[in-house]
Structure formats: structure tokens, C-alpha cells
Amino acid sequence: MKRTFLAVVAAFALAVPNIVAQTNNPPDSPPPKPQADQPPPKQDPGVRKLSRRERKDRIKNLSEKYRQFLADVEPIMQDS
């Protein structure tokens, strides 16, 4: 009886990692490659880039708190 119990426990201990590792997810397929003949995606028509003057005017109209924030984050800001 003890041997049977130990055999079952050992078999279960060896099988648990395999049972846990199995998933129902399909294997990852590679992402589609962009076509060379396709034009780059266009910018949203509702969004336009501000001119340098418009940016300066908007920054000038901000409160000191927000101007200080822009000065602090300027080194890490990206164009987008």
C-alpha cells in the first residue's frame, strides 16, 4: 500500500510541471512584413503640426507652473 501511494505521488510530482506548462494558446505566428510598395501611414487629418510661432504663443499663455513643467521635460520629449 505504501509503495503504491509513493509511486502515485512520484508520478504526480513528475507530471505536474508538464500539466502546468501546457496551454491552449496557438503558437505565435510571425507579424506580417510591411510591403515596400505601400506608402507610409498618413497622419490623422484632425491633427496638424503647430508652427514654431504657434507653439511659442501657446507656451507664453501658459501659467508659470506648466511652463516650468515643459522646461523640465524638454530633454526627454519626443517629436511625436
mmCIF file of the N, C-alpha and C atoms, coordinates in Angstrom:
data_MODEL
# 
_entry.id   MODEL 
# 
loop_
_atom_site.group_PDB 
_atom_site.id 
_atom_site.type_symbol 
_atom_site.label_atom_id 
_atom_site.label_alt_id 
_atom_site.label_comp_id 
_atom_site.label_asym_id 
_atom_site.label_entity_id 
_atom_site.label_seq_id 
_atom_site.pdbx_PDB_ins_code 
_atom_site.Cartn_x 
_atom_site.Cartn_y 
_atom_site.Cartn_z 
_atom_site.occupancy 
_atom_site.B_iso_or_equiv 
_atom_site.pdbx_formal_charge 
_atom_site.auth_seq_id 
_atom_site.auth_comp_id 
_atom_site.auth_asym_id 
_atom_site.auth_atom_id 
_atom_site.pdbx_PDB_model_num 
ATOM 1   N N  . MET A 1 1  ? 0.826  -1.190 0.000   1.00 0.00 ? 1  MET A N  1 
ATOM 2   C CA . MET A 1 1  ? 0.000  0.000  0.000   1.00 0.00 ? 1  MET A CA 1 
ATOM 3   C C  . MET A 1 1  ? 0.871  1.254  0.000   1.00 0.00 ? 1  MET A C  1 
ATOM 4   N N  . LYS A 1 2  ? 1.929  1.256  0.817   1.00 0.00 ? 2  LYS A N  1 
ATOM 5   C CA . LYS A 1 2  ? 2.809  2.407  0.884   1.00 0.00 ? 2  LYS A CA 1 
ATOM 6   C C  . LYS A 1 2  ? 3.536  2.594  -0.437  1.00 0.00 ? 2  LYS A C  1 
ATOM 7   N N  . ARG A 1 3  ? 3.950  1.472  -1.055  1.00 0.00 ? 3  ARG A N  1 
ATOM 8   C CA . ARG A 1 3  ? 4.671  1.568  -2.332  1.00 0.00 ? 3  ARG A CA 1 
ATOM 9   C C  . ARG A 1 3  ? 3.760  2.139  -3.422  1.00 0.00 ? 3  ARG A C  1 
ATOM 10  N N  . THR A 1 4  ? 2.538  1.732  -3.442  1.00 0.00 ? 4  THR A N  1 
ATOM 11  C CA . THR A 1 4  ? 1.583  2.230  -4.437  1.00 0.00 ? 4  THR A CA 1 
ATOM 12  C C  . THR A 1 4  ? 1.358  3.724  -4.234  1.00 0.00 ? 4  THR A C  1 
ATOM 13  N N  . PHE A 1 5  ? 1.192  4.109  -2.989  1.00 0.00 ? 5  PHE A N  1 
ATOM 14  C CA . PHE A 1 5  ? 0.985  5.526  -2.683  1.00 0.00 ? 5  PHE A CA 1 
ATOM 15  C C  . PHE A 1 5  ? 2.207  6.347  -3.090  1.00 0.00 ? 5  PHE A C  1 
ATOM 16  N N  . LEU A 1 6  ? 3.406  5.854  -2.759  1.00 0.00 ? 6  LEU A N  1 
ATOM 17  C CA . LEU A 1 6  ? 4.632  6.554  -3.138  1.00 0.00 ? 6  LEU A CA 1 
ATOM 18  C C  . LEU A 1 6  ? 4.798  6.618  -4.653  1.00 0.00 ? 6  LEU A C  1 
ATOM 19  N N  . ALA A 1 7  ? 4.410  5.563  -5.355  1.00 0.00 ? 7  ALA A N  1 
ATOM 20  C CA . ALA A 1 7  ? 4.501  5.544  -6.819  1.00 0.00 ? 7  ALA A CA 1 
ATOM 21  C C  . ALA A 1 7  ? 3.542  6.577  -7.424  1.00 0.00 ? 7  ALA A C  1 
ATOM 22  N N  . VAL A 1 8  ? 2.354  6.674  -6.871  1.00 0.00 ? 8  VAL A N  1 
ATOM 23  C CA . VAL A 1 8  ? 1.373  7.653  -7.367  1.00 0.00 ? 8  VAL A CA 1 
ATOM 24  C C  . VAL A 1 8  ? 1.856  9.072  -7.087  1.00 0.00 ? 8  VAL A C  1 
ATOM 25  N N  . VAL A 1 9  ? 2.378  9.324  -5.903  1.00 0.00 ? 9  VAL A N  1 
ATOM 26  C CA . VAL A 1 9  ? 2.877  10.651 -5.542  1.00 0.00 ? 9  VAL A CA 1 
ATOM 27  C C  . VAL A 1 9  ? 4.058  11.023 -6.429  1.00 0.00 ? 9  VAL A C  1 
ATOM 28  N N  . ALA A 1 10 ? 4.967  10.087 -6.674  1.00 0.00 ? 10 ALA A N  1 
ATOM 29  C CA . ALA A 1 10 ? 6.131  10.355 -7.525  1.00 0.00 ? 10 ALA A CA 1 
ATOM 30  C C  . ALA A 1 10 ? 5.693  10.642 -8.960  1.00 0.00 ? 10 ALA A C  1 
ATOM 31  N N  . ALA A 1 11 ? 4.764  9.845  -9.472  1.00 0.00 ? 11 ALA A N  1 
ATOM 32  C CA . ALA A 1 11 ? 4.271  10.062 -10.834 1.00 0.00 ? 11 ALA A CA 1 
ATOM 33  C C  . ALA A 1 11 ? 3.586  11.423 -10.943 1.00 0.00 ? 11 ALA A C  1 
ATOM 34  N N  . PHE A 1 12 ? 2.805  11.776 -9.945  1.00 0.00 ? 12 PHE A N  1 
ATOM 35  C CA . PHE A 1 12 ? 2.115  13.063 -9.956  1.00 0.00 ? 12 PHE A CA 1 
ATOM 36  C C  . PHE A 1 12 ? 3.122  14.210 -9.879  1.00 0.00 ? 12 PHE A C  1 
ATOM 37  N N  . ALA A 1 13 ? 4.154  14.051 -9.031  1.00 0.00 ? 13 ALA A N  1 
ATOM 38  C CA . ALA A 1 13 ? 5.169  15.100 -8.881  1.00 0.00 ? 13 ALA A CA 1 
ATOM 39  C C  . ALA A 1 13 ? 5.928  15.315 -10.186 1.00 0.00 ? 13 ALA A C  1 
ATOM 40  N N  . LEU A 1 14 ? 6.152  14.239 -10.937 1.00 0.00 ? 14 LEU A N  1 
ATOM 41  C CA . LEU A 1 14 ? 6.850  14.367 -12.222 1.00 0.00 ? 14 LEU A CA 1 
ATOM 42  C C  . LEU A 1 14 ? 5.934  14.910 -13.316 1.00 0.00 ? 14 LEU A C  1 
ATOM 43  N N  . ALA A 1 15 ? 4.636  14.676 -13.214 1.00 0.00 ? 15 ALA A N  1 
ATOM 44  C CA . ALA A 1 15 ? 3.703  15.095 -14.250 1.00 0.00 ? 15 ALA A CA 1 
ATOM 45  C C  . ALA A 1 15 ? 3.225  16.533 -14.083 1.00 0.00 ? 15 ALA A C  1 
ATOM 46  N N  . VAL A 1 16 ? 3.257  17.066 -12.868 1.00 0.00 ? 16 VAL A N  1 
ATOM 47  C CA . VAL A 1 16 ? 2.723  18.408 -12.605 1.00 0.00 ? 16 VAL A CA 1 
ATOM 48  C C  . VAL A 1 16 ? 3.385  19.479 -13.466 1.00 0.00 ? 16 VAL A C  1 
ATOM 49  N N  . PRO A 1 17 ? 4.715  19.540 -13.571 1.00 0.00 ? 17 PRO A N  1 
ATOM 50  C CA . PRO A 1 17 ? 5.299  20.602 -14.403 1.00 0.00 ? 17 PRO A CA 1 
ATOM 51  C C  . PRO A 1 17 ? 4.822  20.560 -15.859 1.00 0.00 ? 17 PRO A C  1 
ATOM 52  N N  . ASN A 1 18 ? 4.632  19.356 -16.411 1.00 0.00 ? 18 ASN A N  1 
ATOM 53  C CA . ASN A 1 18 ? 4.164  19.248 -17.786 1.00 0.00 ? 18 ASN A CA 1 
ATOM 54  C C  . ASN A 1 18 ? 2.707  19.670 -17.918 1.00 0.00 ? 18 ASN A C  1 
ATOM 55  N N  . ILE A 1 19 ? 1.905  19.336 -16.938 1.00 0.00 ? 19 ILE A N  1 
ATOM 56  C CA . ILE A 1 19 ? 0.493  19.708 -16.972 1.00 0.00 ? 19 ILE A CA 1 
ATOM 57  C C  . ILE A 1 19 ? 0.344  21.219 -16.866 1.00 0.00 ? 19 ILE A C  1 
ATOM 58  N N  . VAL A 1 20 ? 1.112  21.824 -15.969 1.00 0.00 ? 20 VAL A N  1 
ATOM 59  C CA . VAL A 1 20 ? 1.031  23.267 -15.760 1.00 0.00 ? 20 VAL A CA 1 
ATOM 60  C C  . VAL A 1 20 ? 1.572  24.019 -16.969 1.00 0.00 ? 20 VAL A C  1 
ATOM 61  N N  . ALA A 1 21 ? 2.595  23.487 -17.630 1.00 0.00 ? 21 ALA A N  1 
ATOM 62  C CA . ALA A 1 21 ? 3.230  24.179 -18.743 1.00 0.00 ? 21 ALA A CA 1 
ATOM 63  C C  . ALA A 1 21 ? 2.371  24.182 -19.998 1.00 0.00 ? 21 ALA A C  1 
ATOM 64  N N  . GLN A 1 22 ? 1.432  23.257 -20.117 1.00 0.00 ? 22 GLN A N  1 
ATOM 65  C CA . GLN A 1 22 ? 0.608  23.193 -21.321 1.00 0.00 ? 22 GLN A CA 1 
ATOM 66  C C  . GLN A 1 22 ? -0.409 24.334 -21.315 1.00 0.00 ? 22 GLN A C  1 
ATOM 67  N N  . THR A 1 23 ? -0.584 24.930 -22.491 1.00 0.00 ? 23 THR A N  1 
ATOM 68  C CA . THR A 1 23 ? -1.596 25.981 -22.633 1.00 0.00 ? 23 THR A CA 1 
ATOM 69  C C  . THR A 1 23 ? -2.421 25.702 -23.871 1.00 0.00 ? 23 THR A C  1 
ATOM 70  N N  . ASN A 1 24 ? -3.524 26.378 -23.991 1.00 0.00 ? 24 ASN A N  1 
ATOM 71  C CA . ASN A 1 24 ? -4.383 26.226 -25.155 1.00 0.00 ? 24 ASN A CA 1 
ATOM 72  C C  . ASN A 1 24 ? -4.112 27.286 -26.205 1.00 0.00 ? 24 ASN A C  1 
ATOM 73  N N  . ASN A 1 25 ? -3.093 28.107 -25.990 1.00 0.00 ? 25 ASN A N  1 
ATOM 74  C CA . ASN A 1 25 ? -2.784 29.168 -26.932 1.00 0.00 ? 25 ASN A CA 1 
ATOM 75  C C  . ASN A 1 25 ? -2.086 28.603 -28.160 1.00 0.00 ? 25 ASN A C  1 
ATOM 76  N N  . PRO A 1 26 ? -2.474 29.052 -29.346 1.00 0.00 ? 26 PRO A N  1 
ATOM 77  C CA . PRO A 1 26 ? -1.766 28.602 -30.548 1.00 0.00 ? 26 PRO A CA 1 
ATOM 78  C C  . PRO A 1 26 ? -0.366 29.198 -30.571 1.00 0.00 ? 26 PRO A C  1 
ATOM 79  N N  . PRO A 1 27 ? 0.548  28.606 -31.298 1.00 0.00 ? 27 PRO A N  1 
ATOM 80  C CA . PRO A 1 27 ? 1.907  29.169 -31.370 1.00 0.00 ? 27 PRO A CA 1 
ATOM 81  C C  . PRO A 1 27 ? 1.876  30.538 -32.037 1.00 0.00 ? 27 PRO A C  1 
ATOM 82  N N  . ASP A 1 28 ? 2.802  31.374 -31.615 1.00 0.00 ? 28 ASP A N  1 
ATOM 83  C CA . ASP A 1 28 ? 2.862  32.722 -32.175 1.00 0.00 ? 28 ASP A CA 1 
ATOM 84  C C  . ASP A 1 28 ? 3.232  32.663 -33.650 1.00 0.00 ? 28 ASP A C  1 
ATOM 85  N N  . SER A 1 29 ? 2.486  33.394 -34.431 1.00 0.00 ? 29 SER A N  1 
ATOM 86  C CA . SER A 1 29 ? 2.838  33.490 -35.848 1.00 0.00 ? 29 SER A CA 1 
ATOM 87  C C  . SER A 1 29 ? 3.639  34.776 -36.040 1.00 0.00 ? 29 SER A C  1 
ATOM 88  N N  . PRO A 1 30 ? 4.575  34.785 -36.965 1.00 0.00 ? 30 PRO A N  1 
ATOM 89  C CA . PRO A 1 30 ? 5.375  35.998 -37.155 1.00 0.00 ? 30 PRO A CA 1 
ATOM 90  C C  . PRO A 1 30 ? 4.500  37.140 -37.649 1.00 0.00 ? 30 PRO A C  1 
ATOM 91  N N  . PRO A 1 31 ? 4.805  38.369 -37.237 1.00 0.00 ? 31 PRO A N  1 
ATOM 92  C CA . PRO A 1 31 ? 3.999  39.513 -37.680 1.00 0.00 ? 31 PRO A CA 1 
ATOM 93  C C  . PRO A 1 31 ? 4.164  39.706 -39.183 1.00 0.00 ? 31 PRO A C  1 
ATOM 94  N N  . PRO A 1 32 ? 3.140  40.200 -39.852 1.00 0.00 ? 32 PRO A N  1 
ATOM 95  C CA . PRO A 1 32 ? 3.247  40.416 -41.289 1.00 0.00 ? 32 PRO A CA 1 
ATOM 96  C C  . PRO A 1 32 ? 4.302  41.467 -41.596 1.00 0.00 ? 32 PRO A C  1 
ATOM 97  N N  . LYS A 1 33 ? 5.052  41.216 -42.645 1.00 0.00 ? 33 LYS A N  1 
ATOM 98  C CA . LYS A 1 33 ? 6.098  42.162 -43.047 1.00 0.00 ? 33 LYS A CA 1 
ATOM 99  C C  . LYS A 1 33 ? 5.468  43.309 -43.832 1.00 0.00 ? 33 LYS A C  1 
ATOM 100 N N  . PRO A 1 34 ? 5.922  44.545 -43.600 1.00 0.00 ? 34 PRO A N  1 
ATOM 101 C CA . PRO A 1 34 ? 5.369  45.669 -44.356 1.00 0.00 ? 34 PRO A CA 1 
ATOM 102 C C  . PRO A 1 34 ? 5.797  45.563 -45.817 1.00 0.00 ? 34 PRO A C  1 
ATOM 103 N N  . GLN A 1 35 ? 4.890  45.936 -46.682 1.00 0.00 ? 35 GLN A N  1 
ATOM 104 C CA . GLN A 1 35 ? 5.169  45.918 -48.114 1.00 0.00 ? 35 GLN A CA 1 
ATOM 105 C C  . GLN A 1 35 ? 6.016  47.123 -48.480 1.00 0.00 ? 35 GLN A C  1 
ATOM 106 N N  . ALA A 1 36 ? 7.002  46.916 -49.330 1.00 0.00 ? 36 ALA A N  1 
ATOM 107 C CA . ALA A 1 36 ? 7.882  48.005 -49.736 1.00 0.00 ? 36 ALA A CA 1 
ATOM 108 C C  . ALA A 1 36 ? 7.151  49.018 -50.617 1.00 0.00 ? 36 ALA A C  1 
ATOM 109 N N  . ASP A 1 37 ? 6.144  48.546 -51.358 1.00 0.00 ? 37 ASP A N  1 
ATOM 110 C CA . ASP A 1 37 ? 5.448  49.448 -52.272 1.00 0.00 ? 37 ASP A CA 1 
ATOM 111 C C  . ASP A 1 37 ? 4.308  50.213 -51.607 1.00 0.00 ? 37 ASP A C  1 
ATOM 112 N N  . GLN A 1 38 ? 4.031  49.948 -50.319 1.00 0.00 ? 38 GLN A N  1 
ATOM 113 C CA . GLN A 1 38 ? 2.973  50.674 -49.625 1.00 0.00 ? 38 GLN A CA 1 
ATOM 114 C C  . GLN A 1 38 ? 3.500  52.005 -49.109 1.00 0.00 ? 38 GLN A C  1 
ATOM 115 N N  . PRO A 1 39 ? 2.724  53.074 -49.231 1.00 0.00 ? 39 PRO A N  1 
ATOM 116 C CA . PRO A 1 39 ? 3.155  54.359 -48.670 1.00 0.00 ? 39 PRO A CA 1 
ATOM 117 C C  . PRO A 1 39 ? 3.094  54.310 -47.152 1.00 0.00 ? 39 PRO A C  1 
ATOM 118 N N  . PRO A 1 40 ? 3.866  55.143 -46.471 1.00 0.00 ? 40 PRO A N  1 
ATOM 119 C CA . PRO A 1 40 ? 3.811  55.164 -45.003 1.00 0.00 ? 40 PRO A CA 1 
ATOM 120 C C  . PRO A 1 40 ? 2.427  55.606 -44.541 1.00 0.00 ? 40 PRO A C  1 
ATOM 121 N N  . PRO A 1 41 ? 2.009  55.181 -43.340 1.00 0.00 ? 41 PRO A N  1 
ATOM 122 C CA . PRO A 1 41 ? 0.686  55.586 -42.865 1.00 0.00 ? 41 PRO A CA 1 
ATOM 123 C C  . PRO A 1 41 ? 0.597  57.098 -42.728 1.00 0.00 ? 41 PRO A C  1 
ATOM 124 N N  . LYS A 1 42 ? -0.553 57.621 -43.101 1.00 0.00 ? 42 LYS A N  1 
ATOM 125 C CA . LYS A 1 42 ? -0.744 59.075 -43.071 1.00 0.00 ? 42 LYS A CA 1 
ATOM 126 C C  . LYS A 1 42 ? -1.120 59.535 -41.675 1.00 0.00 ? 42 LYS A C  1 
ATOM 127 N N  . GLN A 1 43 ? -0.820 60.786 -41.392 1.00 0.00 ? 43 GLN A N  1 
ATOM 128 C CA . GLN A 1 43 ? -1.149 61.386 -40.111 1.00 0.00 ? 43 GLN A CA 1 
ATOM 129 C C  . GLN A 1 43 ? -2.655 61.609 -40.040 1.00 0.00 ? 43 GLN A C  1 
ATOM 130 N N  . ASP A 1 44 ? -3.197 61.555 -38.851 1.00 0.00 ? 44 ASP A N  1 
ATOM 131 C CA . ASP A 1 44 ? -4.615 61.786 -38.638 1.00 0.00 ? 44 ASP A CA 1 
ATOM 132 C C  . ASP A 1 44 ? -4.981 63.163 -39.201 1.00 0.00 ? 44 ASP A C  1 
ATOM 133 N N  . PRO A 1 45 ? -6.001 63.236 -40.061 1.00 0.00 ? 45 PRO A N  1 
ATOM 134 C CA . PRO A 1 45 ? -6.333 64.535 -40.669 1.00 0.00 ? 45 PRO A CA 1 
ATOM 135 C C  . PRO A 1 45 ? -6.779 65.577 -39.651 1.00 0.00 ? 45 PRO A C  1 
ATOM 136 N N  . GLY A 1 46 ? -7.232 65.172 -38.468 1.00 0.00 ? 46 GLY A N  1 
ATOM 137 C CA . GLY A 1 46 ? -7.672 66.119 -37.461 1.00 0.00 ? 46 GLY A CA 1 
ATOM 138 C C  . GLY A 1 46 ? -6.525 66.702 -36.649 1.00 0.00 ? 46 GLY A C  1 
ATOM 139 N N  . VAL A 1 47 ? -5.315 66.192 -36.841 1.00 0.00 ? 47 VAL A N  1 
ATOM 140 C CA . VAL A 1 47 ? -4.162 66.651 -36.075 1.00 0.00 ? 47 VAL A CA 1 
ATOM 141 C C  . VAL A 1 47 ? -3.162 67.275 -37.039 1.00 0.00 ? 47 VAL A C  1 
ATOM 142 N N  . ARG A 1 48 ? -2.766 68.493 -36.753 1.00 0.00 ? 48 ARG A N  1 
ATOM 143 C CA . ARG A 1 48 ? -1.752 69.125 -37.591 1.00 0.00 ? 48 ARG A CA 1 
ATOM 144 C C  . ARG A 1 48 ? -0.628 69.627 -36.704 1.00 0.00 ? 48 ARG A C  1 
ATOM 145 N N  . LYS A 1 49 ? 0.553  69.682 -37.261 1.00 0.00 ? 49 LYS A N  1 
ATOM 146 C CA . LYS A 1 49 ? 1.704  70.142 -36.505 1.00 0.00 ? 49 LYS A CA 1 
ATOM 147 C C  . LYS A 1 49 ? 1.639  71.660 -36.380 1.00 0.00 ? 49 LYS A C  1 
ATOM 148 N N  . LEU A 1 50 ? 1.907  72.145 -35.176 1.00 0.00 ? 50 LEU A N  1 
ATOM 149 C CA . LEU A 1 50 ? 1.888  73.581 -34.941 1.00 0.00 ? 50 LEU A CA 1 
ATOM 150 C C  . LEU A 1 50 ? 3.163  74.219 -35.473 1.00 0.00 ? 50 LEU A C  1 
ATOM 151 N N  . SER A 1 51 ? 3.035  75.436 -35.933 1.00 0.00 ? 51 SER A N  1 
ATOM 152 C CA . SER A 1 51 ? 4.221  76.163 -36.362 1.00 0.00 ? 51 SER A CA 1 
ATOM 153 C C  . SER A 1 51 ? 5.010  76.607 -35.135 1.00 0.00 ? 51 SER A C  1 
ATOM 154 N N  . ARG A 1 52 ? 6.235  77.024 -35.350 1.00 0.00 ? 52 ARG A N  1 
ATOM 155 C CA . ARG A 1 52 ? 7.074  77.480 -34.235 1.00 0.00 ? 52 ARG A CA 1 
ATOM 156 C C  . ARG A 1 52 ? 6.432  78.661 -33.520 1.00 0.00 ? 52 ARG A C  1 
ATOM 157 N N  . ARG A 1 53 ? 5.852  79.584 -34.277 1.00 0.00 ? 53 ARG A N  1 
ATOM 158 C CA . ARG A 1 53 ? 5.208  80.758 -33.682 1.00 0.00 ? 53 ARG A CA 1 
ATOM 159 C C  . ARG A 1 53 ? 3.996  80.355 -32.834 1.00 0.00 ? 53 ARG A C  1 
ATOM 160 N N  . GLU A 1 54 ? 3.183  79.409 -33.358 1.00 0.00 ? 54 GLU A N  1 
ATOM 161 C CA . GLU A 1 54 ? 2.014  78.950 -32.598 1.00 0.00 ? 54 GLU A CA 1 
ATOM 162 C C  . GLU A 1 54 ? 2.439  78.281 -31.290 1.00 0.00 ? 54 GLU A C  1 
ATOM 163 N N  . ARG A 1 55 ? 3.499  77.474 -31.340 1.00 0.00 ? 55 ARG A N  1 
ATOM 164 C CA . ARG A 1 55 ? 3.987  76.844 -30.113 1.00 0.00 ? 55 ARG A CA 1 
ATOM 165 C C  . ARG A 1 55 ? 4.462  77.882 -29.113 1.00 0.00 ? 55 ARG A C  1 
ATOM 166 N N  . LYS A 1 56 ? 5.220  78.895 -29.580 1.00 0.00 ? 56 LYS A N  1 
ATOM 167 C CA . LYS A 1 56 ? 5.705  79.948 -28.681 1.00 0.00 ? 56 LYS A CA 1 
ATOM 168 C C  . LYS A 1 56 ? 4.544  80.709 -28.060 1.00 0.00 ? 56 LYS A C  1 
ATOM 169 N N  . ASP A 1 57 ? 3.530  81.034 -28.865 1.00 0.00 ? 57 ASP A N  1 
ATOM 170 C CA . ASP A 1 57 ? 2.368  81.763 -28.343 1.00 0.00 ? 57 ASP A CA 1 
ATOM 171 C C  . ASP A 1 57 ? 1.623  80.940 -27.287 1.00 0.00 ? 57 ASP A C  1 
ATOM 172 N N  . ARG A 1 58 ? 1.449  79.664 -27.558 1.00 0.00 ? 58 ARG A N  1 
ATOM 173 C CA . ARG A 1 58 ? 0.729  78.824 -26.605 1.00 0.00 ? 58 ARG A CA 1 
ATOM 174 C C  . ARG A 1 58 ? 1.519  78.661 -25.308 1.00 0.00 ? 58 ARG A C  1 
ATOM 175 N N  . ILE A 1 59 ? 2.829  78.495 -25.415 1.00 0.00 ? 59 ILE A N  1 
ATOM 176 C CA . ILE A 1 59 ? 3.661  78.367 -24.214 1.00 0.00 ? 59 ILE A CA 1 
ATOM 177 C C  . ILE A 1 59 ? 3.637  79.664 -23.422 1.00 0.00 ? 59 ILE A C  1 
ATOM 178 N N  . LYS A 1 60 ? 3.656  80.811 -24.136 1.00 0.00 ? 60 LYS A N  1 
ATOM 179 C CA . LYS A 1 60 ? 3.625  82.115 -23.466 1.00 0.00 ? 60 LYS A CA 1 
ATOM 180 C C  . LYS A 1 60 ? 2.340  82.292 -22.661 1.00 0.00 ? 60 LYS A C  1 
ATOM 181 N N  . ASN A 1 61 ? 1.237  81.732 -23.135 1.00 0.00 ? 61 ASN A N  1 
ATOM 182 C CA . ASN A 1 61 ? -0.053 81.882 -22.459 1.00 0.00 ? 61 ASN A CA 1 
ATOM 183 C C  . ASN A 1 61 ? -0.251 80.904 -21.309 1.00 0.00 ? 61 ASN A C  1 
ATOM 184 N N  . LEU A 1 62 ? 0.668  79.974 -21.107 1.00 0.00 ? 62 LEU A N  1 
ATOM 185 C CA . LEU A 1 62 ? 0.549  79.027 -20.004 1.00 0.00 ? 62 LEU A CA 1 
ATOM 186 C C  . LEU A 1 62 ? 0.909  79.684 -18.677 1.00 0.00 ? 62 LEU A C  1 
ATOM 187 N N  . SER A 1 63 ? 0.413  79.080 -17.599 1.00 0.00 ? 63 SER A N  1 
ATOM 188 C CA . SER A 1 63 ? 0.808  79.569 -16.279 1.00 0.00 ? 63 SER A CA 1 
ATOM 189 C C  . SER A 1 63 ? 2.251  79.141 -16.007 1.00 0.00 ? 63 SER A C  1 
ATOM 190 N N  . GLU A 1 64 ? 2.870  79.772 -15.009 1.00 0.00 ? 64 GLU A N  1 
ATOM 191 C CA . GLU A 1 64 ? 4.275  79.501 -14.686 1.00 0.00 ? 64 GLU A CA 1 
ATOM 192 C C  . GLU A 1 64 ? 4.500  78.031 -14.341 1.00 0.00 ? 64 GLU A C  1 
ATOM 193 N N  . LYS A 1 65 ? 3.541  77.434 -13.673 1.00 0.00 ? 65 LYS A N  1 
ATOM 194 C CA . LYS A 1 65 ? 3.649  76.031 -13.266 1.00 0.00 ? 65 LYS A CA 1 
ATOM 195 C C  . LYS A 1 65 ? 3.826  75.122 -14.489 1.00 0.00 ? 65 LYS A C  1 
ATOM 196 N N  . TYR A 1 66 ? 3.031  75.346 -15.528 1.00 0.00 ? 66 TYR A N  1 
ATOM 197 C CA . TYR A 1 66 ? 3.093  74.493 -16.716 1.00 0.00 ? 66 TYR A CA 1 
ATOM 198 C C  . TYR A 1 66 ? 4.313  74.824 -17.579 1.00 0.00 ? 66 TYR A C  1 
ATOM 199 N N  . ARG A 1 67 ? 4.717  76.083 -17.603 1.00 0.00 ? 67 ARG A N  1 
ATOM 200 C CA . ARG A 1 67 ? 5.951  76.428 -18.328 1.00 0.00 ? 67 ARG A CA 1 
ATOM 201 C C  . ARG A 1 67 ? 7.157  75.760 -17.686 1.00 0.00 ? 67 ARG A C  1 
ATOM 202 N N  . GLN A 1 68 ? 7.178  75.716 -16.350 1.00 0.00 ? 68 GLN A N  1 
ATOM 203 C CA . GLN A 1 68 ? 8.272  75.051 -15.644 1.00 0.00 ? 68 GLN A CA 1 
ATOM 204 C C  . GLN A 1 68 ? 8.272  73.559 -15.950 1.00 0.00 ? 68 GLN A C  1 
ATOM 205 N N  . PHE A 1 69 ? 7.083  72.959 -16.013 1.00 0.00 ? 69 PHE A N  1 
ATOM 206 C CA . PHE A 1 69 ? 6.989  71.542 -16.351 1.00 0.00 ? 69 PHE A CA 1 
ATOM 207 C C  . PHE A 1 69 ? 7.568  71.281 -17.742 1.00 0.00 ? 69 PHE A C  1 
ATOM 208 N N  . LEU A 1 70 ? 7.205  72.100 -18.719 1.00 0.00 ? 70 LEU A N  1 
ATOM 209 C CA . LEU A 1 70 ? 7.732  71.928 -20.078 1.00 0.00 ? 70 LEU A CA 1 
ATOM 210 C C  . LEU A 1 70 ? 9.249  72.085 -20.108 1.00 0.00 ? 70 LEU A C  1 
ATOM 211 N N  . ALA A 1 71 ? 9.768  72.999 -19.334 1.00 0.00 ? 71 ALA A N  1 
ATOM 212 C CA . ALA A 1 71 ? 11.219 73.180 -19.272 1.00 0.00 ? 71 ALA A CA 1 
ATOM 213 C C  . ALA A 1 71 ? 11.887 71.948 -18.670 1.00 0.00 ? 71 ALA A C  1 
ATOM 214 N N  . ASP A 1 72 ? 11.232 71.332 -17.686 1.00 0.00 ? 72 ASP A N  1 
ATOM 215 C CA . ASP A 1 72 ? 11.796 70.149 -17.040 1.00 0.00 ? 72 ASP A CA 1 
ATOM 216 C C  . ASP A 1 72 ? 11.790 68.923 -17.957 1.00 0.00 ? 72 ASP A C  1 
ATOM 217 N N  . VAL A 1 73 ? 10.731 68.758 -18.738 1.00 0.00 ? 73 VAL A N  1 
ATOM 218 C CA . VAL A 1 73 ? 10.609 67.550 -19.561 1.00 0.00 ? 73 VAL A CA 1 
ATOM 219 C C  . VAL A 1 73 ? 11.145 67.723 -20.976 1.00 0.00 ? 73 VAL A C  1 
ATOM 220 N N  . GLU A 1 74 ? 11.556 68.921 -21.335 1.00 0.00 ? 74 GLU A N  1 
ATOM 221 C CA . GLU A 1 74 ? 12.042 69.155 -22.704 1.00 0.00 ? 74 GLU A CA 1 
ATOM 222 C C  . GLU A 1 74 ? 13.163 68.203 -23.117 1.00 0.00 ? 74 GLU A C  1 
ATOM 223 N N  . PRO A 1 75 ? 14.133 67.877 -22.248 1.00 0.00 ? 75 PRO A N  1 
ATOM 224 C CA . PRO A 1 75 ? 15.209 66.979 -22.679 1.00 0.00 ? 75 PRO A CA 1 
ATOM 225 C C  . PRO A 1 75 ? 14.733 65.562 -23.023 1.00 0.00 ? 75 PRO A C  1 
ATOM 226 N N  . ILE A 1 76 ? 13.580 65.140 -22.511 1.00 0.00 ? 76 ILE A N  1 
ATOM 227 C CA . ILE A 1 76 ? 13.128 63.769 -22.773 1.00 0.00 ? 76 ILE A CA 1 
ATOM 228 C C  . ILE A 1 76 ? 11.942 63.705 -23.718 1.00 0.00 ? 76 ILE A C  1 
ATOM 229 N N  . MET A 1 77 ? 11.429 64.841 -24.163 1.00 0.00 ? 77 MET A N  1 
ATOM 230 C CA . MET A 1 77 ? 10.272 64.845 -25.048 1.00 0.00 ? 77 MET A CA 1 
ATOM 231 C C  . MET A 1 77 ? 10.669 64.418 -26.448 1.00 0.00 ? 77 MET A C  1 
ATOM 232 N N  . GLN A 1 78 ? 9.745  63.705 -27.115 1.00 0.00 ? 78 GLN A N  1 
ATOM 233 C CA . GLN A 1 78 ? 9.957  63.293 -28.489 1.00 0.00 ? 78 GLN A CA 1 
ATOM 234 C C  . GLN A 1 78 ? 9.061  64.129 -29.394 1.00 0.00 ? 78 GLN A C  1 
ATOM 235 N N  . ASP A 1 79 ? 9.369  64.163 -30.681 1.00 0.00 ? 79 ASP A N  1 
ATOM 236 C CA . ASP A 1 79 ? 8.579  64.963 -31.618 1.00 0.00 ? 79 ASP A CA 1 
ATOM 237 C C  . ASP A 1 79 ? 7.122  64.519 -31.660 1.00 0.00 ? 79 ASP A C  1 
ATOM 238 N N  . SER A 1 80 ? 6.882  63.229 -31.565 1.00 0.00 ? 80 SER A N  1 
ATOM 239 C CA . SER A 1 80 ? 5.517  62.747 -31.660 1.00 0.00 ? 80 SER A CA 1 
ATOM 240 C C  . SER A 1 80 ? 4.766  63.048 -30.384 1.00 0.00 ? 80 SER A C  1 
# 
